[in-house]
Amino acid sequence: MNRNKRTSVTLVLMMWLLSTAGYGQEQQTSFSLEEAVNFAILNNQTAKNARLDMEIAERQVDEIVSTGLPQVNANADFTYNYKIQEMVLPANTFDPTADPNATIATEFGIDYTSTFGLSATQMIFDGSFIVGLEAAKTFTELSKKDNIKNNIDVAEAVSKAYFGVLVNRERFELVKSNFARVDSLLNDTRLLYESGMAEKIDVSRVKVQYNNLKVELDNYEAVVHLTESLLKFQMGLPSNATVELTDDIQSINFFDFSLANDFSYDHRIEYAQLNVRQDLNELDIKNVRAQYYPKVDLFASYGRNTGNTEFSGVFTDQWFGAGAVGLRFSMPVFDGMMKRRQVQQKQLAARQITNQFELLQYNIDYEIEQAEANYRKQVENIEAQRENMDLAREVYDVAKIKYEEGVGSNIEVIDADREYKEAQTNFYNAVYEALISKVELQKAYGVLL
């Protein structure tokens, strides 16, 4: 992990810790790995937003359906014509004796008018509506695939964090055991020095080892706390919750290769997502072509209006009604080849999706090959490091016995202790890497969830 990424993770964790600091009641929870993943899928904030995106897509379908239902509008207005428009007419319109070339300006309208009305339209046929409804349902399917992809990502993050806690807790217990062993060695060396059977430099050497382990013990305690905080963050738990993990490293099963016997690309959610995107692109083409078809709408309207020269009479005088009903037909004749160009663009996009399918297959094949090779290597490494750890422990025990019997030096003991600790570190590093590679192999084969 590079420095910038570590900084980003640290900042996110700090913000999360601050946001949950006010959580009043401390909760004690215990989780197996499966329970932790299921809990995170329900409570992780990213997972919650993914479910909301799915609900938004469903509401978008309802929105499109609503455009095919009757659309009714009501309107009303009151107008004061403070300056009535004048129309210029021939003067003999009102006075037959007037000069035929003369004109006269007269006002047409009254000071106060009021109208109200209702209008309704009902779609009879619209090709774009039919295709749009199908596309909306397909988009809902895409949102479901996106939600599954998000759940897989959450499961991956929680699994890795869960394994991190297990391994670091084991390491912490190991460091405590090492510290107790060196503490005992320091006491024994001091007794030998006081009895004249060891030199002061022997005590100093062990003291240096003791001090180093004390610092390492404090550091590992902080590491355990940080990995637990990361797990709680990934699960959506408050920072002050106590997490008990019911699984342990010894009980974790490694990858079952029988799950990969019937593998197909469809097992990968990315492949399913691309399939839906291909369907959406085809529907886009159908939608553009459907715009060449005629549209038919039924419409109806009814309204009433009145007017008066005085405000007090505008709502009391006689109201006059007007209504209409009809069928509206519209059809595009020529759009400058715009729709044709749109179809061509989407056909090119379809070719891009075909290329993306091929690229995705190559990527999946490579991911599986890489994940499988890495997994097998890490599992083999566990056995090698376990053997090294056992051998290093034997070397330490022999060196300590020889030192206690006066036929060896404490330098041998210190060196053997350092090599033993290094072997322990290598072993648990191998265990952690194997567990992480198992998660990545499950994801590569599409069987993580």
C-alpha positions in Angstrom: 0.0 0.0 0.0 1.5 3.3 -1.1 1.8 6.3 1.2 -1.1 8.2 -0.3 -3.4 5.3 -0.1 -2.5 4.7 3.6 -3.1 8.3 4.3 -6.6 8.2 2.7 -7.5 5.1 4.6 -6.3 6.6 7.9 -8.4 9.8 7.2 -11.5 7.8 6.4 -11.1 5.8 9.6 -10.6 8.9 11.7 -13.7 10.5 10.2 -15.7 7.4 10.9 -14.4 7.2 14.5 -15.4 10.8 15.1 -18.8 10.3 13.6 -19.6 7.3 15.9 -18.0 8.7 19.0 -21.4 9.8 20.3 -22.9 6.3 20.1 -24.3 6.0 23.6 -24.8 2.3 24.4 -21.8 0.0 23.9 -22.8 -3.2 22.0 -21.1 -6.5 22.3 -21.4 -8.6 19.2 -20.0 -11.9 18.0 -19.6 -12.9 14.3 -18.4 -15.7 12.2 -17.0 -14.7 8.9 -20.3 -15.4 7.1 -22.3 -13.5 9.7 -19.9 -10.5 9.5 -20.3 -10.4 5.7 -24.1 -10.7 6.0 -24.2 -8.0 8.6 -22.0 -5.7 6.5 -24.3 -6.1 3.4 -27.2 -4.8 5.5 -25.3 -2.1 7.4 -22.4 -0.9 5.4 -23.1 2.6 4.1 -22.0 1.9 0.6 -24.3 -1.2 0.5 -27.2 0.9 1.8 -26.6 3.4 -1.0 -26.5 0.6 -3.6 -29.9 -0.6 -2.4 -31.2 2.9 -2.6 -30.0 3.2 -6.2 -32.0 0.0 -6.9 -35.1 1.5 -5.4 -34.5 4.7 -7.4 -34.4 2.7 -10.6 -37.7 1.0 -9.7 -39.3 4.5 -9.1 -38.0 5.5 -12.5 -40.0 2.7 -14.1 -43.1 4.0 -12.2 -42.3 7.5 -13.6 -42.2 6.3 -17.2 -45.5 4.3 -16.6 -47.1 7.5 -15.4 -46.5 9.3 -18.7 -48.8 6.8 -20.3 -51.7 7.5 -18.0 -54.1 10.4 -18.4 -52.5 13.8 -17.9 -55.0 16.3 -16.4 -54.2 20.0 -15.8 -56.3 22.8 -14.3 -55.7 26.5 -14.8 -57.3 29.7 -13.7 -56.4 33.3 -14.1 -57.5 36.8 -13.3 -56.3 39.7 -15.4 -56.5 43.5 -15.0 -55.9 45.2 -18.4 -54.6 48.5 -17.1 -53.8 49.5 -20.7 -56.2 48.0 -23.3 -54.7 47.5 -26.7 -56.2 49.6 -29.4 -56.9 48.3 -32.9 -56.7 50.6 -36.0 -59.8 50.2 -38.3 -61.3 52.0 -41.2 -63.4 54.9 -40.0 -66.4 53.9 -42.1 -66.6 50.7 -40.2 -68.6 52.6 -37.6 -69.6 55.6 -39.7 -70.6 54.9 -43.3 -70.3 58.6 -44.1 -66.7 58.9 -43.1 -63.9 59.3 -45.6 -63.0 55.8 -46.9 -59.3 56.5 -46.4 -59.8 57.7 -42.8 -58.9 55.4 -39.9 -60.0 55.2 -36.3 -58.3 53.6 -33.2 -60.6 51.8 -30.8 -60.1 49.6 -27.7 -60.9 45.9 -28.0 -61.3 44.4 -24.5 -62.4 45.2 -21.0 -60.7 46.1 -17.8 -61.2 42.9 -15.9 -61.3 39.3 -17.2 -61.2 35.9 -15.6 -61.0 32.4 -16.9 -60.6 28.8 -15.6 -60.4 25.5 -17.4 -59.5 21.8 -17.4 -57.5 20.0 -20.0 -56.7 16.3 -20.4 -54.6 14.2 -22.7 -54.4 10.5 -23.1 -51.6 8.7 -25.0 -53.1 6.3 -27.5 -49.9 5.2 -29.2 -46.2 6.3 -28.9 -43.5 3.9 -30.0 -40.9 5.6 -27.8 -43.1 5.1 -24.7 -43.3 1.3 -25.3 -39.5 1.0 -25.8 -38.8 3.4 -22.9 -40.8 1.2 -20.6 -38.9 -1.9 -21.6 -35.6 0.0 -21.2 -36.6 1.2 -17.8 -37.2 -2.3 -16.6 -33.9 -3.4 -18.1 -32.2 -0.5 -16.3 -33.7 -1.8 -13.1 -32.1 -5.1 -13.8 -28.8 -3.3 -14.2 -29.2 -1.6 -10.9 -29.8 -5.1 -9.3 -26.5 -6.3 -10.9 -24.7 -3.2 -9.6 -26.1 -4.0 -6.1 -24.7 -7.5 -6.4 -21.4 -6.2 -7.5 -21.3 -3.8 -4.5 -22.2 -6.7 -2.2 -19.3 -8.7 -3.6 -16.9 -5.8 -3.0 -18.2 -5.5 0.6 -17.8 -9.2 1.1 -14.2 -9.0 -0.2 -13.3 -6.0 2.1 -14.9 -7.6 5.2 -13.3 -11.0 4.6 -9.8 -9.4 4.3 -10.4 -7.2 7.3 -11.7 -10.3 9.3 -8.7 -12.3 8.4 -6.5 -9.3 9.3 -8.0 -9.2 12.8 -7.5 -13.0 13.3 -3.9 -13.0 12.1 -2.9 -9.9 14.1 -4.6 -11.2 17.3 -2.5 -14.4 16.8 0.6 -12.3 16.3 -0.1 -10.2 19.3 -0.5 -13.4 21.5 2.8 -14.6 20.0 4.6 -11.3 20.8 3.3 -11.5 24.4 4.6 -15.1 24.6 8.0 -14.0 23.2 8.1 -11.1 25.7 7.3 -13.5 28.6 10.1 -15.8 27.3 12.7 -13.0 27.1 11.5 -11.6 30.4 12.2 -15.0 32.0 15.6 -15.2 30.2 16.5 -11.7 31.5 15.7 -12.8 35.1 17.7 -16.0 34.7 20.6 -14.1 33.3 20.5 -11.6 36.1 20.6 -14.5 38.7 23.6 -16.0 36.8 25.3 -12.6 36.9 24.7 -12.2 40.6 26.1 -15.6 41.3 29.2 -14.9 39.2 28.3 -17.3 36.4 27.6 -14.6 33.8 29.0 -11.3 32.8 27.2 -7.9 32.9 27.4 -7.7 29.1 25.2 -10.8 29.0 22.5 -9.1 31.0 22.8 -6.0 28.8 22.4 -8.1 25.6 19.2 -9.7 26.9 18.0 -6.3 28.2 18.3 -4.9 24.7 16.2 -7.7 23.4 13.7 -7.2 26.2 13.3 -3.5 25.4 12.8 -4.2 21.7 10.1 -6.7 22.5 8.4 -4.2 24.9 8.2 -1.7 22.1 7.0 -4.4 19.6 4.3 -5.5 22.1 3.0 -1.9 22.4 3.1 -1.5 18.6 1.2 -4.7 18.0 -1.5 -3.8 20.5 -2.1 -0.6 18.4 -2.1 -2.7 15.2 -4.7 -5.1 16.6 -6.9 -2.1 17.6 -6.5 -0.5 14.1 -7.4 -3.7 12.3 -10.5 -4.2 14.6 -11.5 -0.6 13.8 -11.1 -1.3 10.1 -13.3 -4.4 10.4 -16.0 -2.5 12.3 -15.8 0.3 9.7 -16.3 -2.2 6.8 -19.2 -3.8 8.7 -21.0 -0.6 9.5 -20.5 -1.0 13.3 -20.0 1.9 15.7 -16.4 2.4 16.7 -17.1 1.6 20.4 -18.7 -1.8 19.7 -16.9 -4.9 21.0 -16.4 -7.4 18.2 -15.9 -11.1 19.1 -14.9 -13.3 16.2 -16.1 -16.9 16.5 -14.0 -18.2 13.7 -10.3 -18.8 14.1 -7.4 -19.4 11.7 -7.4 -23.2 12.3 -11.1 -23.6 11.5 -11.0 -21.7 8.2 -11.4 -23.9 5.2 -9.2 -23.2 2.2 -10.5 -23.0 -1.3 -12.7 -25.8 -2.6 -11.6 -26.3 -6.2 -14.8 -28.3 -7.0 -16.6 -25.0 -7.0 -14.6 -24.1 -10.1 -15.4 -27.3 -12.1 -18.5 -25.8 -13.9 -17.1 -22.2 -14.1 -18.5 -20.0 -16.9 -18.1 -16.3 -17.5 -21.7 -15.8 -16.5 -20.6 -16.5 -12.9 -18.8 -13.2 -12.9 -21.0 -10.3 -12.1 -19.1 -8.0 -14.4 -20.1 -10.3 -17.3 -23.7 -10.1 -16.3 -23.5 -6.3 -16.0 -22.1 -6.1 -19.5 -24.9 -8.3 -20.8 -27.5 -5.9 -19.4 -25.6 -2.9 -20.9 -25.7 -4.6 -24.3 -29.5 -5.1 -23.9 -29.8 -1.4 -23.0 -27.9 -0.3 -26.1 -30.1 -2.4 -28.3 -33.2 -0.8 -26.7 -31.6 2.6 -27.4 -31.5 1.8 -31.1 -35.1 0.6 -31.0 -36.1 3.8 -29.2 -34.6 6.0 -31.9 -36.2 4.0 -34.7 -39.5 4.2 -32.8 -39.5 7.9 -33.1 -40.2 7.5 -36.9 -43.6 6.1 -36.0 -46.7 8.3 -35.7 -47.9 9.5 -32.3 -51.6 9.5 -31.4 -53.1 11.3 -28.5 -56.7 11.9 -27.3 -57.3 15.4 -25.9 -60.2 17.2 -24.2 -60.6 20.6 -22.7 -63.3 22.7 -21.0 -63.3 26.2 -19.6 -65.3 29.2 -18.7 -64.5 32.9 -18.9 -66.1 36.2 -17.9 -65.2 39.9 -17.9 -66.4 43.3 -16.6 -65.5 46.9 -16.6 -65.5 46.9 -12.8 -63.6 44.7 -10.4 -66.7 44.2 -8.2 -68.6 42.6 -11.1 -66.0 40.4 -12.6 -67.0 37.3 -10.6 -70.8 38.0 -10.6 -71.6 38.4 -14.2 -72.5 35.7 -16.6 -69.8 33.0 -17.3 -69.4 31.7 -20.8 -68.3 28.1 -21.4 -66.2 26.5 -24.1 -65.1 22.9 -24.6 -63.4 20.7 -27.2 -62.4 17.1 -27.7 -60.3 15.6 -30.4 -57.6 13.3 -31.6 -54.1 14.5 -32.3 -51.9 12.8 -34.8 -48.2 13.7 -35.4 -45.5 12.2 -37.4 -41.9 13.3 -38.2 -41.4 13.9 -41.9 -37.7 14.9 -42.2 -35.2 15.7 -39.4 -32.1 16.3 -41.5 -31.0 12.6 -41.0 -30.6 13.2 -37.3 -32.2 9.9 -36.1 -30.2 7.9 -38.7 -27.0 9.4 -37.3 -28.1 8.5 -33.8 -28.7 4.9 -34.8 -25.3 4.7 -36.4 -23.6 6.0 -33.2 -25.4 3.4 -31.1 -24.5 0.6 -33.6 -20.9 1.6 -33.2 -21.4 1.5 -29.4 -22.7 -2.0 -29.8 -19.5 -3.0 -31.5 -17.6 -1.5 -28.6 -19.6 -3.7 -26.2 -18.7 -6.7 -28.3 -15.0 -5.8 -27.9 -15.5 -5.3 -24.2 -16.9 -8.8 -23.9 -13.7 -10.2 -25.5 -11.5 -8.0 -23.3 -13.4 -9.0 -20.1 -13.0 -12.7 -21.0 -9.2 -12.2 -21.4 -9.1 -10.4 -18.1 -11.1 -13.0 -16.3 -8.9 -15.8 -17.6 -5.8 -13.9 -16.5 -7.3 -13.1 -13.0 -8.1 -16.8 -12.5 -4.7 -18.0 -13.6 -2.9 -15.4 -11.5 -5.1 -15.9 -8.4 -4.8 -19.7 -8.6 -1.0 -19.6 -9.0 -0.7 -17.2 -6.1 -3.0 -19.2 -3.9 -1.1 -22.5 -4.5 2.2 -20.7 -3.9 1.0 -19.2 -0.6 -0.5 -22.5 0.7 2.9 -24.2 0.0 4.6 -21.3 1.7 2.6 -21.9 4.8 4.0 -25.5 5.2 7.5 -24.3 4.6 7.3 -21.5 7.1 5.6 -23.8 9.7 8.5 -26.2 9.4 11.0 -23.3 9.7 9.2 -22.1 12.8 9.4 -25.5 14.4 13.0 -25.9 13.6 13.8 -22.4 14.9 12.0 -23.3 18.1 14.1 -26.4 18.5 17.3 -24.4 17.9 16.2 -21.9 20.6 15.4 -24.6 23.1 18.8 -26.2 22.6 20.7 -22.9 22.8 18.8 -22.0 26.0 19.6 -25.4 27.6 23.2 -25.2 26.7 23.4 -21.7 28.2 21.7 -22.7 31.4 24.2 -25.6 31.7 27.1 -23.3 31.2 28.3 -24.8 27.9 26.8 -22.1 25.6 26.7 -18.3 25.5 23.7 -16.0 25.7 24.7 -14.6 22.3 23.6 -18.0 20.9 20.3 -17.7 22.8 19.7 -14.2 21.6 20.4 -15.1 18.0 18.2 -18.2 18.2 15.4 -16.1 19.8 15.7 -13.5 17.0 15.6 -16.2 14.3 12.6 -17.9 16.0 10.7 -14.6 16.1 11.5 -14.0 12.4 10.3 -17.5 11.6 7.1 -16.8 13.5 6.6 -13.5 11.6 7.2 -15.3 8.3 4.7 -18.0 9.2 1.9 -15.6 10.0 2.7 -13.5 7.0 2.3 -16.6 4.9 -1.0 -17.5 6.6 -2.4 -14.0 6.0 -1.3 -13.9 2.4 -2.8 -17.4 1.8 -6.2 -16.2 3.3 -6.1 -13.1 1.2 -5.3 -15.1 -1.9 -8.2 -17.4 -1.1 -10.6 -14.4 -1.1 -9.1 -13.2 -4.4 -9.5 -16.7 -6.0 -13.1 -16.9 -4.8 -13.8 -13.5 -6.4 -12.0 -14.5 -9.6 -14.2 -17.7 -10.0 -17.3 -15.7 -9.0 -18.1 -17.7 -5.9 -17.3 -15.2 -3.1 -21.0 -14.7 -2.5 
